[in-house]
Amino acid sequence: MNNQIKRINFNHSFIFFLFCNFFSLIIFKINNFTISPLICLFLILSIGISHGSLDNIKGKKLFKILEINNFFIFYLSYILIAVTVIILWIILPSVSLIIFLIVASYHFGKEDTQFLMVKNSFYNQLLFFFKGSLVILAPMYFHFGETVSIFKLLLINNESFYEVLNFIETNKILLIGIILSTFSSISLFTIKFELKKFTIFLDYFSILIINYYFSPLLAFTIYFCFLHSVRHSITLICELDKNDLKNGLKLFIKKALPLTILAATFCFIGLYLLNNAYDFNSSIVKIIFIGLASLTFPHILLEYLIEKNEK
């Protein structure tokens, strides 16, 4: 099955790379091109978070391994972790953002690349982190001012935080980070070389292209929905039915739809409540990133526990 996933993901990366180039050329010809943050929110709530909507099935798998019969504990734990993240973000926004960016870097690098690797060594984990950091560093490097504006919308009012960011930007530390990410991609590519590993470079250049041409919010939406989420969904589809991918896709949609709709509903309720205190676009940005942070932590913890207990 792993060879099947490698082949499909390579084709997906190639199509995504062509899409990024084609879309960028169109945008290059259009002056003052903008896409409403509402469209970004819709894409993230439909395509983006759907890859985590099978976590209840993974939870059943984990509880079976741990021999826990009361599945209500899973839902309660998942919700409590998500709510705790939101509360901590309100209390300690700067610290929460930094932790989220670090965790997201590792998560993006690992989930987008792990299917290509044979061993799960500490060295590979480190390479995953630096590779995934490109998603965080590229928008800051190409659109520093816009990225800082997003941080300010995420309740970050600590002046020291922005002083550190300015230091990082003026002293070319962002560029150093991108260079480290480049070398990590090269290292992952050369470990037990095979042609399908060109997926790594297709992803690398796609991320750079969309962050160069598009605003940070749009670039992240394109990456998160059409690369990261689709990549993870491909693995889930193959796991559901490796012999009939069309049936696997049908099963994925059927199983992912309920929790996707539920998560989207909570997000729109949150958007309605936030809109009473903030302007509409600001509320959307808060829902996207603080909401994603609240879902990311239980999602990653679940993946870690399954991986650890399956050994």
C-alpha positions in Angstrom: 0.0 0.0 0.0 2.9 2.3 0.7 4.0 2.3 -2.9 0.5 3.1 -4.0 0.4 6.1 -1.6 3.8 7.3 -2.9 2.6 7.1 -6.5 -0.6 9.0 -5.8 1.1 11.6 -3.6 3.7 12.2 -6.3 1.0 12.8 -8.9 -0.9 15.0 -6.5 2.3 17.1 -5.8 2.9 17.5 -9.5 -0.6 18.7 -10.1 -0.4 21.0 -7.1 2.9 22.4 -8.4 1.3 23.1 -11.8 -1.7 24.7 -10.2 0.4 27.0 -8.1 2.4 28.1 -11.1 -0.7 28.6 -13.3 -2.6 30.4 -10.6 0.4 32.6 -9.8 0.7 33.6 -13.5 -3.0 34.7 -13.5 -2.5 36.7 -10.3 0.6 38.3 -11.7 -1.5 39.7 -14.6 -4.2 41.1 -12.3 -3.5 44.2 -10.3 -4.8 44.4 -6.7 -6.1 40.8 -6.7 -7.8 39.9 -3.4 -9.9 37.0 -2.2 -12.3 37.5 0.7 -11.2 35.9 4.0 -14.7 34.4 4.1 -13.7 32.2 1.1 -10.6 31.2 2.9 -12.6 30.3 5.9 -15.1 28.3 3.8 -12.3 26.3 2.2 -10.6 25.5 5.5 -13.9 24.5 7.1 -14.8 22.2 4.2 -11.6 20.8 2.7 -9.0 21.8 5.3 -10.3 20.3 8.5 -11.9 17.3 6.9 -8.7 15.3 7.1 -9.0 15.4 10.9 -12.7 14.4 10.9 -11.8 10.7 11.1 -10.1 11.2 14.4 -13.1 9.5 16.1 -12.2 6.3 14.1 -8.6 6.6 15.1 -9.7 7.2 18.7 -11.6 3.8 18.6 -8.4 2.2 17.3 -6.4 3.7 20.2 -9.0 2.7 22.8 -9.0 -0.8 21.4 -5.2 -1.0 21.8 -5.5 0.4 25.3 -8.5 -1.8 26.1 -10.7 1.1 27.2 -14.4 0.4 26.6 -15.9 3.8 27.5 -15.5 5.8 24.2 -17.2 8.8 25.8 -13.9 9.5 27.4 -12.3 10.1 24.0 -14.8 12.7 23.0 -14.6 14.4 26.4 -10.8 14.5 26.3 -10.7 15.8 22.8 -13.2 18.6 23.5 -11.4 19.5 26.8 -8.0 19.8 25.1 -9.5 22.0 22.4 -11.2 24.2 24.9 -8.1 24.4 27.1 -6.1 25.6 24.1 -8.6 28.4 23.4 -8.6 29.5 27.1 -4.7 29.4 27.2 -4.6 31.5 24.0 -6.9 34.1 25.6 -4.7 34.2 28.8 -1.3 33.8 27.2 -1.6 34.6 23.5 2.1 35.2 22.7 3.2 31.9 24.3 0.3 30.0 22.7 1.2 31.4 19.3 4.9 30.5 19.6 4.0 26.9 20.8 1.5 26.6 18.0 4.0 27.7 15.3 6.6 25.2 16.6 4.1 22.3 16.8 2.6 23.2 13.4 6.1 23.2 11.8 6.8 19.7 13.0 3.3 18.5 12.1 3.3 19.9 8.6 6.8 18.5 7.9 6.0 15.1 9.3 2.5 14.6 7.8 3.6 15.8 4.4 6.7 13.6 4.2 6.6 10.6 6.5 5.1 8.3 3.9 8.4 8.6 2.0 10.6 7.6 4.9 11.4 4.0 6.1 12.8 4.8 9.5 11.3 7.1 12.1 14.6 8.2 13.7 15.2 11.3 15.9 17.2 12.8 13.0 14.3 12.4 10.6 12.0 14.0 13.2 14.4 17.0 13.3 14.4 17.2 9.5 10.6 17.1 9.5 10.5 20.1 11.8 12.8 22.2 9.7 11.1 21.2 6.5 7.7 22.1 7.9 9.0 25.4 9.2 9.0 26.7 5.6 5.2 27.0 5.8 5.7 29.4 8.8 8.8 31.2 7.7 8.0 31.9 4.0 5.0 34.3 4.6 7.1 36.1 7.2 10.0 36.4 4.8 8.0 37.5 1.7 5.2 39.5 3.5 6.6 40.4 6.9 4.2 43.4 7.5 1.1 41.4 6.5 2.1 38.5 8.7 2.7 40.8 11.7 -0.8 42.3 11.1 -2.3 38.8 11.3 -0.4 38.2 14.6 -1.9 41.4 16.0 -5.4 40.1 15.1 -4.7 37.0 17.1 -4.7 39.0 20.4 -0.9 39.4 20.5 -0.4 42.8 22.1 3.0 42.1 23.7 5.5 44.7 22.5 8.5 42.5 23.3 7.1 39.9 21.0 7.2 42.3 18.0 10.6 43.6 19.0 11.9 40.0 18.8 10.2 39.6 15.4 11.7 42.8 14.1 15.2 41.6 15.3 14.6 38.3 13.5 13.6 40.1 10.3 16.3 42.8 10.2 19.1 40.3 11.0 18.2 37.9 8.2 17.3 35.1 10.7 14.2 34.3 8.6 16.4 33.7 5.6 18.7 31.4 7.7 15.6 29.5 8.7 14.5 29.0 5.1 18.0 27.9 4.2 17.8 25.3 7.0 14.5 24.2 5.6 16.0 23.8 2.2 18.9 21.7 3.5 16.4 19.5 5.5 14.4 18.9 2.2 17.6 17.9 0.5 18.6 15.6 3.3 15.2 13.9 3.4 15.5 13.5 -0.4 18.9 11.9 -0.3 18.1 9.3 2.5 17.5 6.1 0.5 17.0 7.9 -2.8 14.1 7.0 -5.0 12.4 9.0 -7.8 9.1 9.4 -6.0 11.0 11.5 -3.5 10.9 14.4 -6.0 7.6 15.0 -4.2 9.7 16.8 -1.5 11.0 19.4 -4.0 7.7 19.8 -5.8 6.1 20.7 -2.4 9.1 22.9 -1.5 8.9 25.1 -4.6 5.0 25.1 -4.5 5.1 26.6 -0.9 7.7 29.2 -2.0 5.7 30.2 -5.1 2.3 30.7 -3.3 3.9 32.6 -0.5 5.8 34.9 -2.9 2.7 35.8 -5.0 -0.2 35.6 -2.5 -1.1 37.1 0.8 -0.2 35.1 3.9 -3.8 34.1 4.6 -4.5 33.0 1.0 -1.1 31.2 0.7 -1.8 29.3 4.0 -5.3 28.4 2.8 -4.0 27.0 -0.5 -1.3 25.0 1.3 -3.5 23.8 4.1 -6.4 22.7 2.0 -4.9 21.5 -1.3 -1.6 20.1 -0.1 -1.6 19.2 3.6 -5.2 18.1 3.9 -5.4 16.3 0.6 -2.1 14.6 1.3 -3.4 13.3 4.7 -6.7 12.4 3.2 -5.1 10.3 0.5 -3.5 8.1 3.2 -6.9 7.7 4.9 -8.7 6.9 1.7 -6.1 4.2 0.9 -6.5 2.8 4.4 -10.3 2.6 4.1 -10.1 0.6 0.8 -6.7 0.1 -0.8 -8.2 -2.0 -3.6 -10.9 0.4 -4.7 -10.0 4.1 -4.3 -13.3 5.3 -5.5 -15.0 3.4 -2.8 -12.4 4.5 -0.4 -13.2 8.1 -1.3 -16.9 7.5 -0.8 -16.3 6.0 2.6 -14.0 8.9 3.5 -16.6 11.5 2.6 -19.3 9.6 4.4 -17.3 9.2 7.6 -15.7 12.6 7.6 -18.9 14.6 6.8 -20.6 14.5 10.3 -17.6 15.8 12.3 -16.7 18.3 9.5 -20.2 19.8 9.7 -20.1 19.8 13.5 -16.7 21.6 13.6 -17.9 24.1 11.0 -21.1 24.8 12.9 -19.1 25.6 16.1 -16.8 27.8 14.1 -19.7 29.8 12.6 -21.2 30.1 16.1 -17.9 31.5 17.3 -17.7 33.8 14.3 -21.2 35.2 15.2 -20.1 35.8 18.8 -16.8 37.4 17.8 -18.5 39.6 15.3 -20.2 41.4 18.1 -16.8 42.6 19.4 -14.6 42.7 16.3 -15.0 43.5 12.7 -15.9 40.7 10.4 -12.6 40.0 8.7 -10.8 40.2 12.0 -13.2 37.7 13.5 -12.6 35.3 10.6 -8.8 35.4 11.1 -9.3 34.6 14.8 -11.6 31.7 14.0 -9.2 30.3 11.4 -5.9 30.3 13.4 -7.1 30.0 17.0 -9.7 27.5 15.9 -7.1 25.5 14.0 -4.8 25.6 17.0 -7.5 24.2 19.2 -8.1 21.3 16.8 -4.4 20.7 16.0 -3.2 19.8 19.5 -5.7 17.0 20.2 -5.2 15.8 16.6 -1.4 15.6 17.0 -1.7 14.0 20.4 -3.9 11.3 19.0 -1.5 10.6 16.2 1.4 10.4 18.7 -0.5 8.0 21.0 -1.5 5.7 18.2 2.1 5.6 16.8 3.6 5.0 20.2 1.2 2.2 21.3 1.2 0.4 17.9 4.9 -0.4 18.3 
